[in-house]
Amino acid sequence: MTLQLTVPNMACSACGDTITEAIKAIDSTATVQADPKTKQVSVETQQSETAVKKAIADAGYTVA
């Protein structure tokens, strides 16, 4: 499943790395592309959208 999420408070590449690590913690096989310029996170995962959003929120970021 591919998800396109907007994370308004992702400010830099380090934020993208943190979000990537949070998602990979729940799905080690996930493919994550985080772009701080557009605030977009693209995730290819076997986890549910709810689980991915919770992982991002638990890392301290807001999902719009």
Backbone hydrogen bonds in HBPLUS format (Angstrom, degrees):
<---DONOR---> <-ACCEPTOR-->    atom                        ^
c    i                          cat <-CA-CA->   ^        H-A-AA   ^      H-
h    n   atom  resd res      DA  || num        DHA   H-A  angle D-A-AA Bond
n    s   type  num  typ     dist DA aas  dist angle  dist       angle   num
A0045-THR N   A0001-MET O   2.90 MM  44  5.52 162.0  1.93 160.8 160.5     1
A0003-LEU N   A0043-VAL O   2.71 MM  40  5.06 159.4  1.76 149.1 156.5     2
A0043-VAL N   A0003-LEU O   2.90 MM  40  5.06 162.1  1.93 145.2 151.1     3
A0005-LEU N   A0041-VAL O   2.83 MM  36  5.10 175.0  1.84 154.2 155.9     4
A0041-VAL N   A0005-LEU O   2.77 MM  36  5.10 158.6  1.81 153.5 157.3     5
A0064-ALA N   A0006-THR O   2.80 MM  58  5.41 161.5  1.83 156.3 161.4     6
A0007-VAL N   A0039-LYS O   2.78 MM  32  5.26 164.1  1.80 155.5 160.7     7
A0010-MET N   A0007-VAL O   3.13 MM   3  5.71 156.1  2.19 128.1 126.5     8
A0015-CYS N   A0012-CYS O   3.07 MM   3  5.27 124.4  2.40  99.9 113.4     9
A0016-GLY N   A0012-CYS O   3.18 MM   4  6.61 153.6  2.25 145.1 152.4    10
A0017-ASP N   A0013-SER O   2.88 MM   4  6.22 147.6  1.98 145.0 153.9    11
A0018-THR N   A0014-ALA O   2.96 MM   4  6.23 154.9  2.03 145.9 152.1    12
A0019-ILE N   A0015-CYS O   2.94 MM   4  6.24 161.3  1.97 153.8 158.6    13
A0020-THR N   A0016-GLY O   2.88 MM   4  6.05 158.2  1.93 145.5 152.1    14
A0021-GLU N   A0017-ASP O   2.88 MM   4  6.12 162.4  1.91 151.2 155.4    15
A0022-ALA N   A0018-THR O   2.96 MM   4  6.19 153.7  2.03 145.6 153.0    16
A0023-ILE N   A0019-ILE O   2.99 MM   4  6.27 156.8  2.05 151.7 157.1    17
A0024-LYS N   A0020-THR O   2.88 MM   4  6.10 162.5  1.91 153.4 158.9    18
A0025-ALA N   A0021-GLU O   2.95 MM   4  6.06 128.1  2.22 138.5 151.2    19
A0026-ILE N   A0023-ILE O   3.09 MM   3  5.55 142.7  2.23 107.9 117.3    20
A0027-ASP N   A0023-ILE O   3.00 MM   4  6.22 136.2  2.19 142.3 155.6    21
A0030-ALA N   A0027-ASP O   3.01 MM   3  5.43 167.6  2.03 118.8 122.1    22
A0031-THR N   A0044-GLU O   2.95 MM  13  4.99 156.7  2.01 139.6 147.0    23
A0044-GLU N   A0031-THR O   2.84 MM  13  4.99 160.2  1.87 147.8 154.3    24
A0033-GLN N   A0042-SER O   2.86 MM   9  5.09 155.6  1.92 150.0 156.6    25
A0042-SER N   A0033-GLN O   2.80 MM   9  5.09 165.8  1.82 150.4 153.2    26
A0035-ASP N   A0040-GLN O   2.90 MM   5  5.44 169.5  1.91 166.5 170.0    27
A0039-LYS N   A0035-ASP O   2.80 MM   4  5.65 126.8  2.08 147.2 163.8    28
A0052-VAL N   A0048-SER O   3.07 MM   4  6.41 158.6  2.12 152.9 158.4    29
A0053-LYS N   A0049-GLU O   2.91 MM   4  6.12 167.1  1.93 154.3 157.9    30
A0054-LYS N   A0050-THR O   2.92 MM   4  6.09 153.0  2.00 144.7 152.5    31
A0055-ALA N   A0051-ALA O   2.96 MM   4  6.19 153.8  2.03 143.6 150.5    32
A0056-ILE N   A0052-VAL O   3.02 MM   4  6.32 157.7  2.07 151.9 157.5    33
A0057-ALA N   A0053-LYS O   2.90 MM   4  6.11 159.6  1.94 147.3 153.5    34
A0058-ASP N   A0054-LYS O   2.75 MM   4  5.90 157.6  1.80 151.4 157.7    35
A0059-ALA N   A0055-ALA O   3.11 MM   4  6.28 130.4  2.36 133.8 145.8    36
A0059-ALA N   A0056-ILE O   3.13 MM   3  5.12 132.8  2.37  93.7 106.7    37
A0061-TYR N   A0056-ILE O   3.17 MM   5  5.69 160.9  2.21 143.9 143.3    38
A0060-GLY N   A0057-ALA O   2.90 MM   3  5.13 157.3  1.95 107.7 114.7    39
